[in-house]
């Protein structure tokens, strides 16, 4: 079928129909939304999602076992071979309108856990919203992105892409929208949510490929609370704060790739410090 505006499914927000009543607060505020997109839209995105090999070639990153490959909004929008439905989807989900939807859902929880946030970055409803890698903090207060992400096949031995951690403190929110292939019969790759064990704890830092630091924590300091299965057309979204501990469970050996869309809002400064 010819790709025309008439033939493409309408873009629907991942948060359409989600309300505060859907927020789960154990072990930290988040939503889990099954069947987040209409099936027609989900299928259109799923069938045209890039592979790890495609992304790796374009970002200059070799394929290794269970590694992460990010194809950010600006790369998608500049790629003439990407389906228009992807371009429309990432444009909306890195827009002021989506940011407003996030605030409508989570602003109260965000400020309850980070009461100094607006002193640090300004009133959340007044932040100038831009898109990562297009705009800059000289003219915008928060930069959103909607990224196609692949974890490559698992070879050699089973592994977890990343254990328990808190997302970078200069990010306002994080989200994962799973796009698991129907034929993917691997085990693991689920999202695990944690809480701190009683007593002292500390994080360790490591450099990310983007020039900033990641904050991971040894499993001895945390305990599992719940697991969100890696399941197609499922959204997980949460404000980032020191309690938002999560990680990815061990994936079995598999030729299949773990596929999802990552949602993020970057700020020019950290909202909190982690005990290091």
N, C-alpha and C positions, 0 to 999 in steps of 0.2 A: 504494500500500500504506500502511496506517495505520502511523504511527511509534510502535511499542510496544517495550518491552524485548525481547520475543520476536522482533520483526522486524529489530532492529538487529544488525549484526555485532558480535562481541565485540571489545573494545579490546585490541590487542596492542601491546606496547612496540616502538618503533623499534629497540631494541637486543636484542630477543629473538634468541637464537642467535649474537650477535656475541661473539667471544672475543679475547683478547690476541693470538692468532695472526693476527687480521685487521688489526692495527695496521700502518700504513705509516709509516716514519720519514724518508722523503725527500720534501720538504726539512724537515719537522717532523712530530711524531706526529699521525696522523689516521686515521680509517677512512672508507672509501667502501663503502657497502652497497647493492648492486643489489637490487631487489624487496624492500625493507625491510619492507613490510606485506603481509599476505595480500590478494589481489586484491579480494575482496569489501569489505574495510574501506577499501582505497585508493579504490575506485570510489565508495563512499558519501561519503567526504570530498571527493573531486574534484568530484562533481556538485553539491555544496552549498556549494562555496567561494565566499565573497563576491568581488565585482569591485572594481576600483579606484574605480569610480564610487560603489558602495555604501559602501565604507570612507571615501572622501573626503568624502561628504556627512555622515557621522556624526562624523568628526573635524575637520570644517571646513577641509579642505585642497583647494584647487582642482586640477583635473586638468591636468597639463602633461606634456610629452614625457619618457618614461623616468624618471619620478620614483617614489619609494618610498612605499607606503601601508601602514601597520601597523595591524592590528586585534588588539589584545593580549588575553590570556586573560580579564581581567576584563570587557572590552567584550563578548567573545563570550558569556561566562556571563550577562551582564546583558541580552542581546539575545533577546527572545522569538521573533524570527523565525529565529534560527540553529538548524540541525538539532541534535538532541540528541547525535548521534554526534560532532559537533565539541566540544560541551561536555564530553562524557566524555573525548575524546581530549586536550584541552588540560589538563583536570584532572589526568590521569595524568602527562602529560609536563611538568608544573610541580609535581611532588610529591616528597616525601622518597624514595619508592620509586625514581623515575627518577634522582634524584641518587645514590642508592646504586649503581644500575647504571652510571652514569658513572664513579664512583670504582672500582668493581670492574674496569673496563676500563682507566682512564687514570691512576690515582693514582700509580703508580710513575713514569710518564713525566712527569707534572705536577711531581712533587717533584724529579725529576732536572734539569729545566729551571728550576725556581723553588725552590731548596733552602730559602729563607727563608720560604716561603709560610705554613707552620704557625706560625712565630714571629709573623707579622704578623696572622693571622686566627684562629689556634687550630687544634687538631687537626681535619683535614678530616672525619673520621668523626663528630665530635661537633658539627658546626655545626648550629644550629637552622634548619631549612629552611622558608621561607615563600614566598608568591607575590607577585610584583611588582604594585603598585597595590592589593593587599588588605592586606598586612602591612607592617611597618616595621622598620627596623634597631634600634629600641629593644627589640624583643622577638624578633628573628630575626637570624641571622648571614649568611644568603645568601638572596636572593630570586630565584626562578626565573620564567621566562615561556615560553610556547609561543604564538607569534604567527602569525596568518595574514598573509602579506605579498604584495603585488602591486607589480611594476614596470609602470607604465602603458605603453601603446603608444608606439612610437618614431615621431615625426613630424619633418619638417623635414630632418634629416640623421641618419645612423647615429651612435650614441653608446654609450659605456660608462657605466653608472650610477656606477661607482666604480672607480678604478684601484688600484694596489698600496697596501696599508695594513696596519696591525696593529690589531686590535680594541682597544677601550678597556681600559686596564690594570686597571680595577676589576672586570672580568668574569673569571670563572673558566673558562668554556668557551663555545664557540659552535657552532652547528649549523645546517645547511640541509637541508631535506627538499623535494626538487623535485616539483612537481605540474604538469608541462608538459601543455598541452592537446594531444590527438592531432592537431588540425588546425593547430597552430603550425608553420609552415614557415620561420620566420625563422632566420637564421644568427646565431651568437654567443650571448651571455648565459651562457657557460660560466664555471666557477670556475677561475681560474688561480692556481697556487701558485708562489711565488717564493723565491729565496734572495738574500742580499746579495752584491753584487760585492765583490771585495777592495778594501780602502781605507776611508777615512772615509765616513760617510753622515749624513744628518740628515733628520728628519721635519719636516713643517709642520702646524700645528694649524688647525682651523676649528671654529666653533661648530656643534653639532648642534641639531636642533629640540627636544631634550630638556634643553637648558641646560648640557650638558657639552661636552667637546672631542672631536673626531675627530682621528686621527693618520694622515696620508697621507704617502707618500714618492714622490719623483720617480723615474720609471722608469729614469733614468740610474744609480741606485744599486742596482738589482736586476736579476736575470735570471730568466726563466721556467724552471721545472723540469718542471712537468707541468700538464695541463689535465684537469679533471673535467667531462665533458659535462653540459649542462643536459638531463637526461633524467628522465622521469616515474618516480616511486616509487624515487628514489635519495636516500640519506642521506649527508651528509658531516658528521662531528663531530670536534672537536679541542679540547684544552686551549689556552688562550690564553697566549702568552708572546712575548718579543721576536722570536723566530724565525718566528712564525706569520704570515708575509707572504702575503697573498692579494688578489685583485681579481676583477672581472668583465670578461669580454672584450666587445668592441664588438658591439652588436646592430644588425642591419640594420633598415632601415625596415620597420615592420610594424604591422598593426592589432591584433596579438595581445598579450596581457598575459603577463608572466613571473610565474609563480606558485610560491610556496614557503612552507614553514613554517619560522620561525626559532626556535631553541632557545637559551636564554641563562641564565646564572647571575650575578647582580650581587652584588658585595661592597661593604661600606661604605668600603673604602679600596683604593688601588692596590697591586698586587702587584709592580710593577716600574716603572722610569722608562725612557722612550725618549729617546735622544740628540736633543735639539731644536736 
